[in-house]
Amino acid sequence: MERTTCLVVGGGPAGMVLGLLLARGGVEVTVLEKHSDFLRDFRGDTVHASTLTLLDELGLGPAFEQVPHQLVDKIEALLDGGRMATVADLGRLPGAHKHIAMVPQWDFLDLLADAGKLEPSFHLRMNTEVTGITRNGGRVTGVTYRDRVDGHEGEIAADLVVAADGRASILRAAVELPVYRFGAPMDVWWFRLPRKASDPVQGGAGRFSTGSGLVLIPRGEYFQCAFLIRKGTDRKVRAEGVEKFRDRVVTLVPWLADRVGQLTTLDDVKLLDVKLDRLRRWHVDGLLCIGDAAHAMSPVGGVGINLAVQDAVAAARLLAKPLRQGTVTGATLAKVRNRRLFPTVVIQTVQRAIHRLFLGRKLNSTETVSSTGTPFLLKVAQRFPFLQAVPAYVIAIGPRPEHAPGFARRAPQAITRS
């Protein structure tokens, strides 16, 4: 049977950050990713200010600068008549990074993988799909897997298994941890439209009206678009056809009329089934859940990646020494949840309030975000711009930001991209 000290399942932001940090802490770590590469559309592509600071601390800041990306320093609401209202001004953030970086997630993950290759105890295995867990008594002792290239099946034993395999985590389901489910009023359709230099939206912006909403995220030559629909109406809206959908988009944002015709089929529109939940307990003996496997987040604010990365940093700091010494216990694993529960609850509470007080009402009303219908807090933020720093901090940094532990810090280093 194959064996490693820490087995991380899932090569997303949480899994890759955790694997890199633990390896720098002298822990033998193996990361399993079921796909052959990281190249997938419509994954979270936001690298937040706190993550940019983390990359600096890890010595990866210069390497990240070489990755093509766009900086967003403002989040706005589109009002009637094409007017804009600033929701969050990231230029008011403390620290060196007063922005969010928009970068394809596969580029970000490739950078972490290349940095991991410099660590002798870091191992990344692609095309390795976890199919279940192994136990000894009540303790999780490893996983079973299938190689997606040749079909080979096997087992890997580990002192600790970390589930970083997302909100549909197979490991989370296998150990049947109890969960709080909060629900959501909407689902999201992801698609792309071309972007022009003359467009009035330069940062991220949102528009809401008659049972739907549209968020525009600038991505170089195109907008990554998030079209919000009422929960559970995907089939109904698709049945209306692509022409009706294009009309909906133009009704929300009229200046997209000159390019919405490039959306020729609803096959190009991908559904995100929005979930918001949180495990009551993040571990069983021998297994720990982090990131979306521990707390599925709403796309509101795009903060899921930020929380997942910070979970990984906290876990690395708390677990590196016990893993080296072979002293990881249930109490050790509970410290990770104890550390990360406060920021998770704060962010989810804010998201639930936005769901209930704003999105739920807008998606079930016929009102637009107009001069008379603008939410009170948004009006106040326009009158007192310094208040725009509050949502900027919550989104781009978050409560209780985590910093790289000393053992993982490096001077700025060159990274050879594979």
Number of C-alpha atoms within 10 A of each C-alpha: 6 9 16 18 18 27 26 27 29 25 27 24 24 29 29 30 23 29 33 30 27 30 26 26 23 18 25 23 28 26 25 24 23 20 17 12 13 18 13 10 13 17 14 18 22 25 25 26 26 26 25 22 20 22 21 19 19 24 20 23 18 14 18 19 9 9 14 13 20 16 19 22 21 22 24 21 21 23 20 16 10 13 12 17 18 19 25 28 23 25 15 19 20 12 9 9 20 24 25 26 22 20 20 22 21 19 18 21 21 17 20 22 22 15 22 23 16 14 17 13 20 22 20 17 15 19 18 24 21 23 15 16 20 15 13 9 7 9 13 21 20 26 21 16 21 18 16 15 11 8 12 10 14 14 18 19 21 24 18 26 28 26 26 31 27 24 20 11 17 19 25 26 13 11 14 11 16 13 14 11 13 12 14 20 19 25 22 24 19 20 19 19 19 16 20 14 9 7 9 13 22 20 19 21 22 24 22 26 19 15 20 23 24 23 21 24 24 23 25 17 11 14 19 21 22 24 24 23 21 20 16 13 12 17 8 9 14 14 12 10 12 18 15 13 19 19 15 19 19 16 14 21 21 14 14 17 13 10 13 19 14 11 17 11 12 16 10 12 18 14 16 17 14 17 19 19 20 23 21 14 15 25 25 19 17 22 26 26 29 30 27 25 28 29 28 22 26 23 18 16 16 17 22 21 23 24 30 28 27 29 29 27 26 21 24 26 21 18 23 23 16 13 22 16 10 12 12 19 15 14 10 15 22 15 16 24 23 11 15 22 16 12 18 24 14 14 22 21 13 14 20 21 13 14 20 14 12 13 25 19 15 21 22 15 14 12 15 21 17 16 12 11 12 15 13 9 11 17 16 12 18 14 10 10 14 12 18 23 19 17 17 26 20 17 23 29 28 23 17 13 19 21 18 21 19 12 15 19 19 15 11 15 13 12 19 11 13 7
